[in-house]
Amino acid sequence: MTAPIEQIENDDKPNHELELCSVTSSYPSDLDVYPTTLSMLAISSQQSLAWNKKSKYGIRSFLHKVFGLSKNSLTNQETKSEFDDSLNINFINETAYPILRPLPITQGPIRLFILRHGERLDYYYSSQWLQQAFDKNGNFCRFSPILPESVPSRASIYDFALDPPLTFKGLKDAYHTGTVLREKNIDIHYCYSSPSLGCVQTATKLLEGLQSHHKLKIRIEPGLLEYITPYTTDETINDLTIPRFLTKKELLENQYPIEKNYHEQMNISDISPLETEFDYYERSHHVTTSIQKLHENELITQIQQEQVSVQDHLHILFIAHAPTLETCTRKLCGGKFLRDRLHSITRNIDFLTMTIIEKTDNNCDQWIFRRSSFYDEKCFSTENK
């Protein structure tokens, strides 16, 4: 099955940039107060702490001198409201207060790219490959062209049994996926990966193909780990084992481009060994929305600081597992959790299958599918692009 990322279509725009604009309103400023005036009000408000109830009349006299307001007008204004937005004054507490301005509305789309990892060794071999791939001294021996040319060093080679690396083909295809994104001028601003070795290797090779590996670091997010059932070694819950994944330190020592200062949305210890399919949906949705809100707030701050414009887009990449394409998107796109159908929905998702969802601006709650690889909508009409 050909990786569907090669089927991503370009927009009609000449530069093939994925852009989607929405109409936004402008908000005129309604405050025209000189800084010196505000400073005088602030000093006056500090002095008022030592005054008695008669000080209210002192404030009125002061405002009358500064703004030319009569005492009667102040009395009427106080009766009408405890705030005067035109003067930026709270008459009850006799203090100046900040005007709350509307947050900017982004016009560039916010997109989430979700990619399944590349082909792993366990697709061909059981854990018995370890006995052939390592000699008695623990040195790697590539006994088949299916195996990668090298594997990362780790505390125990037996950790590869539940956390296998990509095949030689898997690494090559992940790199090719990155080149396709680059050819289509699709840039990635943030890259998140499951702690699984196959996902980290996929992210690394994709960023190399995208030529972003020197400037974009991978954020390891344990919350993107797949449903723990695949790690069950027996039918009894007592034999359920979660792999020992490489730590950030070990990944950095193996030259993987990891963001060492990233604070995870969820710790691996937070994942219960008794997790159900519904729990897995909830975990995936929680992590996805947390990351989404984090970057939306960052984007709004950058717009307010005039570092970027409202037309700039935001692209976030998740590299995880087959069920991730379903569990991270279902609720965001207005659907209900399909816990009884999770396995049947995701069992045919091929390696390096990608799904893209987007929303037009930061005020939009509803996400839509830009492209889906396993839902009924195989490809979307041009009016949705």
N, C-alpha and C positions, 0 to 999 in steps of 0.2 A: 504493500500500500504506500503510495507516494505521500510524503509529508505534506499536509495541506497548506503549510505556510507558503509554499511555492505558488499557491493559487490565490494569494491575497491580491486583489485587484487595485490598481491605481485609481485615484480620482481623475476627473476630467481636467484638473488644473495642470499647467505645463510642468511644474516642478514635482509633480506626483506627491506632494505633501498632503497628508491626511488632515484636512481642515474642515471645520464645521462651525459656522457663525450663527449667533442669535442676536436678536435686537435687545438692546439694554437701554435703560433710562439714565439721564444725567440728573444730578442732584445739585441745584444751585446752593451756594453758601448763603446762610441767613444770619451770619454773625459779622458785625462790623464794629469791633471794640478795640481801641488802641491798647497796646501792651502796657503803656504807662498807667492807663486807667485801671486795668486789671490789677496791677501791682498795688496801686493805692487802695483798691478794694480789699486785697488780701491783707495788707497791713492793718487796715481798719477793722477787719474781722478778727485778727489776732488780739487787738486791743479790747475788743468787745467782750472777751472772756472775763475781764475784771469789772465790767460795768454791771449796773443793776437794771431793773426792768425799764427805767427811764431812758436807757441808752438807745432804745428803739427810735426815740425822737431825735437823738444825735445822729443816727444813721440817716434819717430822713433829711435832716438839715444838710448833712454832708453830700448826699445825692442831689439835693436841690442845687447846691453850689456847683457840683461837677457837671451835672446833666441838664440843669435848668428845669427840674421837675418841681411841681408844687406839692405841698404836703397833702392836699386833697387828692391829687392824682395818684400819689403813693398809697393813700388809704383805700381808694377805689381799686387799685391794682391788687392790694393785699386781700381785699374781699373777693375779688374775682379769682385769684389763684395765688398759691404760695410761691410760684415761680414766675419770673419774667424772662422769657427766652430772648427778648430783644436786648436786654441788658446783661444776661448771663448771671442773674442774681437769685438766690434763694432768700425770700424775705423772712421766712420763719427762723432759719438758722443764721441769717445775716451773713452769708458767705457767698463767694463766687463759685459756680459749679461748671464742669465742662459740658459742652454741647455734644450729644451723641450723634454722630454722623452715620448714615447708612453705609454698610460694607459694600465695596465694589462688587459688581457682578461680572464674572469672567465671560468673555465671548469665545475664547478658544476652547475646544472640547477637552474633556477630561477622559482619558482612556485607560482601561486596565487590560493588559495582555497577559493571558494565562497559558503557559506552555507545559506540556508533559515532558519529562526528561527523555534523553536519548536511550538507545538500546543498551540494556545492561547484560552482564555476563550470566545472570541467573535465567535469562531467556533461553540460553542454550544448555547450561550446566546446572547441576545441583551443587551443593556445597563441596562435593567430592573433588572439584577442580583444584581446591586448595592443596590437596596432597600431591598433585602433579605440578602445580605452578611454583612451589617453593621447595628448595632443597633442605637438608637437615640443618643448615646454618641460617635458614630464613631468607635466602636470596631468591629473587624472583626469576623464574625460568619460563619464557614464553614458548609453550609447547604447541601452540596453534595460532594461525593468523587471525582467528577470531578474537584472541586476547589482545588487550592494549599493549603497546610497546613497553610501558612501565606502569607501576602502581605506586601510590603514595605510601610513605612509611607510616606505620602506626604502632601502638603499644603491643598489639597482638595480631598476628596474621589471621587468627580465627575470627576476628571482628569482621572480616570480609564476608563471612558466611551469611550474615543477615544484613550486611551493608556493602553489597558488591559494587565494583567499579563499572564504568561503561565499557563496551566492546570497542575494538578498533574502529568499526563502522559507526558506532554510536558517537564517538568523539568527532569523527570526520563529518557526520551529518549535522551535529550541533554547530560546528564551525560554518558549514554551508548555510544553515538557517540564519546565522548572523550576517553573512554576506548578502543574502536575499533582502533582509531588512535594510541593509545599507544601500543596496541598489535602488530600493524603492523610497529612499530618503526618509525612512521611519527611524526617528531617534528615540532613545530610551533615557529617561531622566533618573529613574530609580529602579534598582534590580534587587528583588528579594528571592531567596532560595530556601527550600526545605533543608534541614540539616543532613539529609541523605547524601551520601557521597556521589551517587549518580546525578543528583540534581545540581550539586556544587560543580561537578565537572561539566555538566551541560551549560550552566551559566558562564563558566570560565571560557569555554570554547566559543559560545555564542558571542560574548563580548569581544573576543579576539577577531571573529569574523566581522563584527560590527565596527571594529577598530576603536572601541571605547574602553578597552581593558586598562589603559593607563590613567584614565580620568574618572571612570565609574567603578565603584567598589560594590561587592556583593554583600548584602545584608542577610545574615543567617537568621531565619525566623522559625523557631520550633513549632509555632502554631500552624505552619503549613505542612507539617508531617502528615502522611496519609493515615487513614483509618488503621488502627493497630491490629486488626484481625489478620492481615497477611503475615504478621510475625508470630502467630500462634504455631508452636511446634507440636502441639498435641490438642486433642479435643477438650481437655480439662483446662480450666482457667489458671491453674497453678503452674502450668508449663508455658504460660504466655510470657514472651520476652521482648522487650524493646531493645534494639541494638545499641551498642555503645558507639555513638557517632564521634567523628573527629572534633576536637575542641577548636575554638578560634585560634588558639596558639599553635596547635598542630597543623591546622590548615595554612596558617601564615608560614610556618616552617617548611611546608611543602609547596610554597610559592603560589598559592591560590590568592587572588585579589580580594581579600575579605575586608569589610569595614569593621575594624576592631572596636570602635567606640559606639557601635549601634546597640541600643537597649531594646531587647526583645519585647514584643507585645505579650508573649506568653512563654513561660519556662517549660522545659521538657518535663519537669517534675509535676507541672500542673495538669498534664494529660493523664487521665485515670486509666488504669488497665481494664477497668470495667466499662469503658466508654461504649455507648450504643451508637447506632447509625444516626439517631436524632442528635445525640451529643456531638457527634462529628460534624454534622451540619451547623449546629450552633457555634462550635469552636471556629470553624472555617469562616462563618459569617462575621463573628466578632472580630477576628483578626483582620479580615478584609476591610471592614468599616473603620476600624481603628487606624489602619494605615492610610486609608482614603482621606479621613478627616485630618490626619496629621499633615498630609501634603497639600490639601486644600487650604488649610490655615496658613501654611508656609507661603503658598502662592498668593493669597490675599495680602499677607504682610509685605511680600516683595512688590506687589502692585502699589500698595500704599506708599512704599518707600521709593517708588518709581524705578525699581531695578528691572522690572519687566512691565509689559503692557497688558491690558485686559484681553488683547487678541492672542496672547501666547497660549499654547496648548500644554497639557501635562500628560505624560505617558509613564505609566508604572508597569513593570514587568514582574510577574510571579513565575517562578520555575519550580514545579512541584510534581504531583502525581496525577494519574488518570482521573480519580474521583474529584480532584481539586477543580477541574474545569466545570463540574456540576455544582459542588457544594459552595464554592466561593461566589457563584453567580446567580443561583436560583432565587434567593430572597431579594437580592438587589434589583433584579429585573421583574419583581412583582409576583413571583411564583411561590408556591408552597413546597415545603420539604417533602421529598419523595423517598422517605427512608426505606420503604418496602421495595422500591424499584432501583435503589442506588446501584446495586451490583449489575443488574441487567442493563442499565443506562450506560455504565462506564466500562463494561468488560471489553468492548470492541474499540475503545479509543487507542489509536496507534501511537507509537513513539513520536515525539516532537509534534504532536497535534496541538494546534493553537486555537484558542477562542478569544475574541476581542469584544468587550462591552464598553459603552461610552455614555456619557451624559453631556448635554450641550453647555451647561454652565454650573457654577457652584450652588445656585439656588434650586436646581432641578433635583428632585428626589428619585425620579424614575430613570433607571439605566435601561438601555436598549442594546440588543445584539448587533454589533457591527458585522460580525461573522461568527457562525457557529459550525462546529465540525461534526456534531452528533445529534443536534436537534433537527426537527423537521425542516426548518429554514436553512437550506444548505448554503445559500448565498443571497444576499439582500439586494433589492432593487435599487436602481440608481437614485431614486428620490430619497433613500435612506442614507446615501453616501455623501 
